[in-house]
Amino acid sequence: MNNKKLEHAYLPMSETAFYILLSLTEPRHGYGIIKHVEHLTKGRILLGSGTVYGTLTKMQKNNLIAVYADEKRKKVYEMTDSGRWVLEQEMERIKELYRNVQDYERGE
């Protein structure tokens, strides 16, 4: 999938998709993703397995992630270059939002 199609399909990202992809900055299995997101958000986001595996399936279909290893009924996923591109685009969007919030709070 080219960058324009990825941009249309994923940007802006849902918070859930963002955190799932962010969790794959290193290889993880589904349960590892769930626990990592819980840790990153200090328990604010508690992902269900259906949500995680549905999102992983879509991301794998669109080549944002790939199966890194298949260990005893546990697939370990990793981010692809396309996934990294999408994550970086979303991070830039979030940084812009943050800058605008800061400007607003300063009355600019």
C-alpha positions as CSV (number, residue, x, y, z in Angstrom):
1,M,0.0,0.0,0.0
2,N,1.5,3.4,-1.0
3,N,1.8,6.3,1.4
4,K,-1.3,8.1,0.1
5,K,-3.4,5.1,0.7
6,L,-1.9,4.5,4.1
7,E,-2.5,8.1,5.0
8,H,-6.1,7.9,4.0
9,A,-6.7,4.6,5.8
10,Y,-4.9,5.4,9.1
11,L,-4.5,9.1,9.6
12,P,-5.6,10.4,12.0
13,M,-5.2,7.3,14.0
14,S,-7.6,6.1,16.7
15,E,-5.9,6.2,20.2
16,T,-6.2,2.4,20.3
17,A,-4.5,1.9,16.9
18,F,-1.8,4.4,17.9
19,Y,-0.9,2.7,21.1
20,I,-0.9,-0.8,19.5
21,L,1.5,0.4,16.8
22,L,3.6,2.3,19.4
23,S,3.9,-0.9,21.4
24,L,5.5,-2.6,18.4
25,T,8.6,-0.4,18.4
26,E,10.0,-3.8,19.7
27,P,8.6,-7.2,18.9
28,R,5.6,-8.3,21.1
29,H,2.8,-10.8,21.1
30,G,-0.8,-9.8,21.6
31,Y,-0.9,-10.1,25.4
32,G,2.4,-8.2,25.6
33,I,0.8,-5.4,23.6
34,I,-2.2,-5.3,26.0
35,K,0.1,-5.1,29.0
36,H,2.4,-2.5,27.4
37,V,-0.5,-0.2,26.5
38,E,-1.9,-0.6,30.0
39,H,1.5,0.4,31.4
40,L,2.0,3.3,29.0
41,T,-1.4,4.8,29.8
42,K,-1.2,4.0,33.6
43,G,-4.3,1.8,33.3
44,R,-6.4,4.4,31.5
45,I,-6.6,2.2,28.4
46,L,-7.5,-1.5,28.9
47,L,-7.5,-3.3,25.6
48,G,-9.6,-6.4,25.0
49,S,-8.1,-9.2,23.0
50,G,-10.7,-8.9,20.3
51,T,-9.8,-5.2,19.7
52,V,-6.1,-6.0,19.7
53,Y,-6.3,-9.0,17.3
54,G,-8.8,-7.2,15.0
55,T,-6.4,-4.2,14.7
56,L,-3.4,-6.4,14.3
57,T,-5.1,-8.3,11.5
58,K,-5.9,-5.1,9.7
59,M,-2.4,-3.7,10.2
60,Q,-0.8,-6.9,9.0
61,K,-3.1,-6.9,5.9
62,N,-1.9,-3.3,5.1
63,N,1.7,-4.2,5.8
64,L,2.2,-1.9,8.8
65,I,3.3,-4.9,10.9
66,A,4.6,-8.4,10.2
67,V,4.8,-11.6,12.1
68,Y,8.3,-11.7,13.6
69,A,8.0,-15.2,15.1
70,D,5.4,-17.8,15.7
71,E,6.1,-19.4,19.1
72,K,3.9,-22.1,20.5
73,R,0.5,-20.6,19.6
74,K,1.8,-17.0,20.2
75,K,2.5,-14.8,17.2
76,V,5.1,-12.1,17.9
77,Y,4.6,-9.0,15.8
78,E,7.0,-6.3,14.7
79,M,6.5,-2.9,12.9
80,T,7.5,-2.6,9.2
81,D,8.9,0.4,7.5
82,S,5.4,1.4,6.4
83,G,4.2,1.1,10.0
84,R,7.0,3.3,11.2
85,W,6.1,5.9,8.5
86,V,2.5,5.9,9.7
87,L,3.5,6.2,13.4
88,E,5.9,9.1,12.6
89,Q,3.2,10.9,10.7
90,E,0.8,10.5,13.6
91,M,3.4,11.6,16.1
92,E,3.9,14.8,14.1
93,R,0.2,15.4,14.0
94,I,0.0,15.0,17.8
95,K,3.0,17.3,18.3
96,E,1.2,20.0,16.3
97,L,-1.9,19.5,18.5
98,Y,0.2,19.9,21.6
99,R,1.9,23.1,20.2
100,N,-1.5,24.5,19.4
101,V,-2.8,23.7,23.0
102,Q,0.3,25.4,24.4
103,D,-0.3,28.5,22.2
104,Y,-3.9,28.6,23.2
105,E,-3.1,28.4,26.9
106,R,-0.6,31.3,26.5
107,G,-3.3,33.3,24.7
108,E,-1.6,33.3,21.4
